[in-house]
Amino acid sequence: MDEKLPFARLVPAALQHIAAMYAGVVTPPLIIGQAVGLDAAGMTRLIAASLLIAGLATILQTIGATNFAGNRLPFVNAASSAGIAPMLAIAETSAPGHQLPTIYGAVMVAGAFCLAVGPFFGRLLRFFPPLVTGVVITLIGVTLMPVPVSWAQGGDPHAADFGAMKYLALAAFTLVVILLFQRFGRGFVKQIALLLGLFIGTLAAIPFGMADLTTLSEAPVAALPSPFAFGAPEFQPAAILSLCIVMLVLMTESSAGMLALGEICERRTDGRTITRGLRTDGIATLIGPVFGGFPTSAFAQNVGVVSLTRVRSRYVVAVAGGALLVLGILPVLGAVVSLVPMPVLGGAGIVLFGSIAVSGIRTLSEAGLDDSSNIILVAVALGAGIIPLAAPTFYTQFPAWAQTVLGSGISAGALVAVLLNLFFHHLGTRSRHTAPALKSS
């Protein structure tokens, strides 16, 4: 992990990490920016901020800062898709103009919560076995699926041509391109199938006037994100509770990723390494909203890149973090992403969010579903998480704070899963499953 590769090997290996994660990094700002009604310039700033924070967090994680932060593993940190659904719920229950400030206030508190709980998190892991994390990850994919479906129809439900065949055809074309690259591509091409689909789909949209290129010409080439460009943070208790619940799930994912990398790299991951890694998550999540960032966690796809390529050097990932940092201070590149038409994003989003759900199902498959109690736990938790999706008005008679928490399928499902896990496996029992749960998740 401490090997410094020659330039000819270092750069291509770093590019593979960027290719594997780039679509995931820009997904949260794209979705949240659309939900709160940002214009093209606002979207560009939001994407640039996400890239900047991802770069800083990844560099801190791989290089480390004394013994306080940084796990010094080939570990990529960036804005997680797990926070999207709760943040959408916050945006829906917040007044216009207060949506992003309320989201950022909750994210900052979630970051402080991570810093406070991180050193003691090992004791809490038994409350987040694969049963719980599998439910949450599955719900992330399932509850986000309406987003790419709306994108595939044009993105604006109030537009007269929403759902027009030209939009659906472009989304289907993008999806087919991704599937073809995935089926017939090899090596690096196969890894970047999603990015290639976005690129080719956008090129196909230009002759039909479905790609707005004015954003690219108006965006500055280089600029640093401005502090609190979207307003000073606002702190609402219900929003904070929702994001803190998500932060616990993200901390579990990060811890599992660190253990997995330790095994791949044949270096034991101890409690101090996990604590330093979680501190990096907390710092990035706390500081990120100042510039427009979102909750930060591990990127599992990059763990897969390390496992697949067997390139274990943490300096490769540090270089990838540096590249993300450069991308973050070049808004013109953020503008390139923001000009991708909504139907193209819709076609790619079906693959992206569907793969998240599959990841959750894979985790659940290792969770002992031959036990009837576990089956009931997963069934009820998934049901609670799907209620807001199946019946969006189900909680309209509840207080505002309850609507924010329960209106997010991820928060509702996580709460039910944790409570039922306590009921079935902890109350009145002496069993402890911390280590197996963490390794399995």
MARLOPA-323805 format. One record per residue (C-alpha): residue in three letters; z, x, y. Coordinates in steps of 0.2 Angstrom, whole numbers, plus 5000, padded with zeros to 4 digits. Layout:
N
Ala Z X Y;
...
***
This chain:
441
Met 5000 5000 5000;
Asp 5003 5015 5012;
Glu 4985 5023 5009;
Lys 4974 5025 5024;
Leu 4957 5022 5018;
Pro 4941 5031 5025;
Phe 4932 5021 5039;
Ala 4917 5017 5027;
Arg 4929 5007 5016;
Leu 4942 5002 5028;
Val 4930 4991 5039;
Pro 4922 4981 5026;
Ala 4938 4977 5017;
Ala 4946 4971 5034;
Leu 4930 4960 5037;
Gln 4933 4952 5020;
His 4951 4947 5026;
Ile 4944 4940 5042;
Ala 4930 4930 5033;
Ala 4943 4923 5021;
Met 4955 4917 5035;
Tyr 4944 4913 5050;
Ala 4940 4895 5046;
Gly 4958 4892 5043;
Val 4964 4900 5059;
Val 4953 4890 5070;
Thr 4956 4873 5061;
Pro 4973 4869 5069;
Pro 4967 4871 5087;
Leu 4951 4862 5083;
Ile 4960 4847 5076;
Ile 4974 4846 5089;
Gly 4963 4850 5103;
Gln 4952 4835 5098;
Ala 4967 4824 5096;
Val 4974 4827 5113;
Gly 4957 4825 5121;
Leu 4954 4843 5128;
Asp 4938 4847 5136;
Ala 4927 4862 5130;
Ala 4936 4874 5141;
Gly 4953 4869 5134;
Met 4947 4870 5117;
Thr 4940 4888 5120;
Arg 4958 4893 5127;
Leu 4966 4885 5112;
Ile 4956 4894 5099;
Ala 4957 4910 5108;
Ala 4976 4908 5108;
Ser 4977 4905 5090;
Leu 4967 4921 5086;
Leu 4977 4931 5098;
Ile 4994 4926 5090;
Ala 4987 4928 5072;
Gly 4982 4946 5077;
Leu 4999 4950 5084;
Ala 5008 4943 5070;
Thr 4998 4951 5057;
Ile 5000 4968 5065;
Leu 5019 4966 5067;
Gln 5020 4960 5048;
Thr 5010 4975 5041;
Ile 5016 4989 5052;
Gly 5033 4983 5055;
Ala 5046 4985 5069;
Thr 5060 4996 5063;
Asn 5071 4987 5050;
Phe 5071 4971 5060;
Ala 5054 4963 5057;
Gly 5038 4965 5047;
Asn 5038 4966 5028;
Arg 5025 4980 5028;
Leu 5014 4972 5015;
Pro 4996 4968 5016;
Phe 5001 4951 5022;
Val 4991 4940 5035;
Asn 5000 4928 5047;
Ala 4992 4914 5056;
Ala 4993 4896 5062;
Ser 4996 4886 5046;
Ser 4987 4869 5042;
Ala 5004 4862 5036;
Gly 5009 4858 5054;
Ile 4993 4849 5058;
Ala 4998 4831 5052;
Pro 5016 4831 5060;
Met 5008 4838 5076;
Leu 4995 4824 5076;
Ala 5010 4811 5074;
Ile 5019 4819 5089;
Ala 5003 4818 5099;
Glu 5001 4799 5094;
Thr 5018 4795 5100;
Ser 5018 4805 5116;
Ala 5012 4799 5133;
Pro 4995 4806 5139;
Gly 4998 4823 5147;
His 5014 4826 5138;
Gln 5006 4828 5120;
Leu 5004 4847 5120;
Pro 5020 4851 5130;
Thr 5030 4840 5117;
Ile 5021 4849 5102;
Tyr 5025 4866 5110;
Gly 5043 4862 5113;
Ala 5045 4857 5095;
Val 5036 4872 5089;
Met 5047 4884 5099;
Val 5063 4876 5092;
Ala 5055 4878 5074;
Gly 5052 4896 5077;
Ala 5070 4899 5083;
Phe 5076 4889 5068;
Cys 5066 4901 5057;
Leu 5074 4916 5065;
Ala 5092 4908 5063;
Val 5089 4902 5045;
Gly 5078 4917 5038;
Pro 5092 4929 5033;
Phe 5101 4915 5023;
Phe 5085 4907 5016;
Gly 5087 4914 4999;
Arg 5102 4902 4996;
Leu 5091 4887 5002;
Leu 5076 4891 4990;
Arg 5083 4880 4976;
Phe 5081 4865 4987;
Phe 5062 4869 4987;
Pro 5056 4871 4969;
Pro 5038 4869 4965;
Leu 5041 4850 4963;
Val 5044 4849 4982;
Thr 5032 4862 4988;
Gly 5018 4855 4977;
Val 5021 4838 4984;
Val 5020 4844 5002;
Ile 5005 4855 5000;
Thr 4996 4841 4991;
Leu 5000 4829 5005;
Ile 4994 4841 5018;
Gly 4977 4840 5010;
Val 4977 4822 5007;
Thr 4984 4816 5024;
Leu 4972 4827 5033;
Met 4956 4820 5024;
Pro 4953 4807 5037;
Val 4950 4820 5050;
Pro 4934 4828 5043;
Val 4928 4810 5038;
Ser 4929 4806 5056;
Trp 4921 4822 5061;
Ala 4907 4818 5049;
Gln 4904 4802 5058;
Gly 4902 4810 5075;
Gly 4920 4813 5080;
Asp 4922 4800 5093;
Pro 4927 4783 5086;
His 4923 4774 5103;
Ala 4905 4781 5104;
Ala 4891 4768 5101;
Asp 4883 4779 5088;
Phe 4899 4783 5079;
Gly 4894 4784 5060;
Ala 4876 4785 5063;
Met 4865 4792 5049;
Lys 4860 4808 5059;
Tyr 4878 4813 5059;
Leu 4881 4809 5041;
Ala 4865 4818 5036;
Leu 4871 4834 5045;
Ala 4888 4833 5037;
Ala 4880 4831 5020;
Phe 4868 4845 5023;
Thr 4882 4857 5028;
Leu 4892 4852 5013;
Val 4877 4855 5002;
Val 4874 4873 5010;
Ile 4892 4877 5006;
Leu 4891 4872 4988;
Leu 4875 4881 4986;
Phe 4882 4897 4992;
Gln 4898 4895 4982;
Arg 4887 4892 4966;
Phe 4874 4905 4968;
Gly 4882 4918 4980;
Arg 4890 4934 4974;
Gly 4905 4944 4980;
Phe 4906 4944 4999;
Val 4893 4931 5001;
Lys 4903 4919 4990;
Gln 4919 4922 4999;
Ile 4912 4918 5016;
Ala 4902 4902 5010;
Leu 4912 4891 5022;
Leu 4908 4902 5037;
Leu 4889 4902 5032;
Gly 4889 4883 5030;
Leu 4896 4881 5048;
Phe 4883 4894 5054;
Ile 4868 4886 5046;
Gly 4874 4868 5049;
Thr 4875 4872 5068;
Leu 4858 4880 5068;
Ala 4851 4865 5060;
Ala 4859 4854 5073;
Ile 4851 4863 5088;
Pro 4833 4856 5087;
Phe 4840 4838 5086;
Gly 4851 4841 5102;
Met 4867 4839 5092;
Ala 4874 4856 5098;
Asp 4880 4858 5116;
Leu 4877 4876 5121;
Thr 4883 4874 5139;
Thr 4901 4879 5134;
Leu 4894 4896 5128;
Ser 4886 4900 5145;
Glu 4901 4894 5155;
Ala 4915 4904 5145;
Pro 4921 4920 5152;
Val 4917 4935 5141;
Ala 4935 4942 5141;
Ala 4952 4935 5147;
Leu 4970 4935 5142;
Pro 4977 4918 5138;
Ser 4988 4911 5152;
Pro 5006 4907 5149;
Phe 5010 4889 5148;
Ala 4992 4884 5152;
Phe 4994 4867 5145;
Gly 5011 4863 5153;
Ala 5029 4868 5151;
Pro 5037 4864 5134;
Glu 5046 4847 5132;
Phe 5059 4845 5119;
Gln 5060 4829 5110;
Pro 5073 4827 5096;
Ala 5062 4818 5083;
Ala 5047 4830 5086;
Ile 5059 4845 5084;
Leu 5066 4838 5067;
Ser 5048 4835 5061;
Leu 5043 4853 5064;
Cys 5059 4860 5058;
Ile 5056 4851 5041;
Val 5038 4859 5041;
Met 5045 4876 5045;
Leu 5056 4876 5029;
Val 5041 4872 5019;
Leu 5031 4886 5028;
Met 5046 4898 5025;
Thr 5045 4894 5006;
Glu 5026 4898 5006;
Ser 5029 4914 5015;
Ser 5042 4919 5003;
Ala 5032 4915 4988;
Gly 5017 4925 4996;
Met 5028 4940 4998;
Leu 5034 4939 4980;
Ala 5016 4937 4974;
Leu 5010 4952 4984;
Gly 5024 4963 4978;
Glu 5019 4959 4960;
Ile 5000 4962 4964;
Cys 5004 4979 4973;
Glu 5017 4984 4960;
Arg 5031 4986 4973;
Arg 5047 4975 4971;
Thr 5050 4963 4985;
Asp 5068 4962 4989;
Gly 5079 4951 5000;
Arg 5077 4962 5015;
Thr 5058 4962 5014;
Ile 5058 4943 5013;
Thr 5070 4942 5028;
Arg 5060 4954 5039;
Gly 5044 4944 5034;
Leu 5052 4928 5039;
Arg 5058 4935 5055;
Thr 5040 4939 5059;
Asp 5035 4921 5056;
Gly 5049 4915 5067;
Ile 5045 4927 5081;
Ala 5026 4922 5081;
Thr 5031 4903 5080;
Leu 5043 4905 5094;
Ile 5032 4915 5106;
Gly 5015 4907 5101;
Pro 5017 4891 5111;
Val 5019 4902 5127;
Phe 5001 4906 5125;
Gly 4995 4890 5115;
Gly 4999 4895 5097;
Phe 5006 4884 5083;
Pro 5018 4886 5068;
Thr 5014 4903 5060;
Ser 5015 4907 5041;
Ala 5007 4916 5027;
Phe 4989 4914 5023;
Ala 4988 4912 5004;
Gln 4969 4915 5003;
Asn 4972 4933 5009;
Val 4984 4935 4995;
Gly 4969 4930 4984;
Val 4958 4943 4993;
Val 4971 4957 4989;
Ser 4972 4951 4971;
Leu 4953 4950 4969;
Thr 4947 4966 4977;
Arg 4963 4976 4972;
Val 4962 4984 4989;
Arg 4981 4985 4993;
Ser 4982 4995 5008;
Arg 4992 4987 5022;
Tyr 4982 4996 5035;
Val 4966 4987 5030;
Val 4975 4970 5035;
Ala 4982 4979 5050;
Val 4964 4982 5056;
Ala 4960 4964 5052;
Gly 4974 4959 5063;
Gly 4968 4971 5077;
Ala 4951 4962 5075;
Leu 4959 4945 5077;
Leu 4968 4952 5093;
Val 4951 4957 5100;
Leu 4943 4940 5096;
Gly 4958 4932 5105;
Ile 4955 4941 5121;
Leu 4936 4937 5121;
Pro 4935 4918 5125;
Val 4916 4918 5123;
Leu 4919 4920 5104;
Gly 4931 4905 5104;
Ala 4917 4896 5113;
Val 4905 4900 5099;
Val 4917 4891 5087;
Ser 4920 4876 5099;
Leu 4901 4873 5100;
Val 4900 4869 5081;
Pro 4895 4850 5080;
Met 4908 4838 5074;
Pro 4897 4833 5059;
Val 4896 4851 5053;
Leu 4915 4853 5054;
Gly 4916 4837 5045;
Gly 4906 4843 5030;
Ala 4916 4860 5030;
Gly 4932 4851 5032;
Ile 4930 4841 5016;
Val 4930 4857 5007;
Leu 4944 4865 5017;
Phe 4956 4851 5016;
Gly 4952 4846 4998;
Ser 4955 4864 4993;
Ile 4973 4863 5001;
Ala 4976 4847 4990;
Val 4970 4856 4975;
Ser 4982 4870 4978;
Gly 4996 4858 4979;
Ile 4991 4850 4962;
Arg 4990 4868 4955;
Thr 5008 4870 4960;
Leu 5013 4854 4953;
Ser 5005 4858 4936;
Glu 5018 4872 4935;
Ala 5033 4861 4940;
Gly 5038 4853 4923;
Leu 5030 4836 4924;
Asp 5034 4833 4906;
Asp 5051 4828 4912;
Ser 5052 4809 4917;
Ser 5064 4813 4932;
Asn 5051 4825 4939;
Ile 5037 4812 4937;
Ile 5047 4799 4946;
Leu 5052 4812 4960;
Val 5033 4817 4963;
Ala 5027 4799 4961;
Val 5040 4792 4975;
Ala 5037 4807 4986;
Leu 5018 4806 4986;
Gly 5020 4787 4989;
Ala 5031 4789 5004;
Gly 5019 4802 5010;
Ile 5003 4791 5008;
Ile 5011 4776 5017;
Pro 5006 4782 5034;
Leu 4989 4785 5028;
Ala 4987 4769 5019;
Ala 4996 4758 5032;
Pro 4996 4766 5049;
Thr 5006 4751 5057;
Phe 5019 4751 5043;
Tyr 5033 4759 5054;
Thr 5029 4751 5071;
Gln 5045 4741 5071;
Phe 5055 4757 5068;
Pro 5063 4767 5083;
Ala 5052 4780 5091;
Trp 5061 4795 5083;
Ala 5059 4787 5066;
Gln 5040 4784 5069;
Thr 5038 4802 5073;
Val 5046 4808 5058;
Leu 5040 4795 5045;
Gly 5023 4793 5053;
Ser 5018 4810 5047;
Gly 5015 4809 5028;
Ile 5020 4827 5026;
Ser 5037 4825 5034;
Ala 5040 4809 5025;
Gly 5035 4816 5008;
Ala 5045 4832 5011;
Leu 5061 4822 5015;
Val 5059 4811 5000;
Ala 5055 4825 4989;
Val 5070 4836 4995;
Leu 5082 4821 4994;
Leu 5076 4816 4976;
Asn 5077 4834 4970;
Leu 5095 4834 4976;
Phe 5099 4818 4967;
Phe 5091 4822 4951;
His 5094 4841 4949;
His 5109 4846 4960;
Leu 5122 4832 4962;
Gly 5133 4834 4947;
Thr 5124 4849 4939;
Arg 5127 4867 4939;
Ser 5109 4873 4936;
Arg 5101 4885 4949;
His 5082 4888 4949;
Thr 5080 4899 4964;
Ala 5071 4913 4957;
Pro 5059 4904 4945;
Ala 5056 4891 4958;
Leu 5051 4904 4971;
Lys 5040 4914 4959;
Ser 5031 4898 4953;
Ser 5028 4891 4970;
***
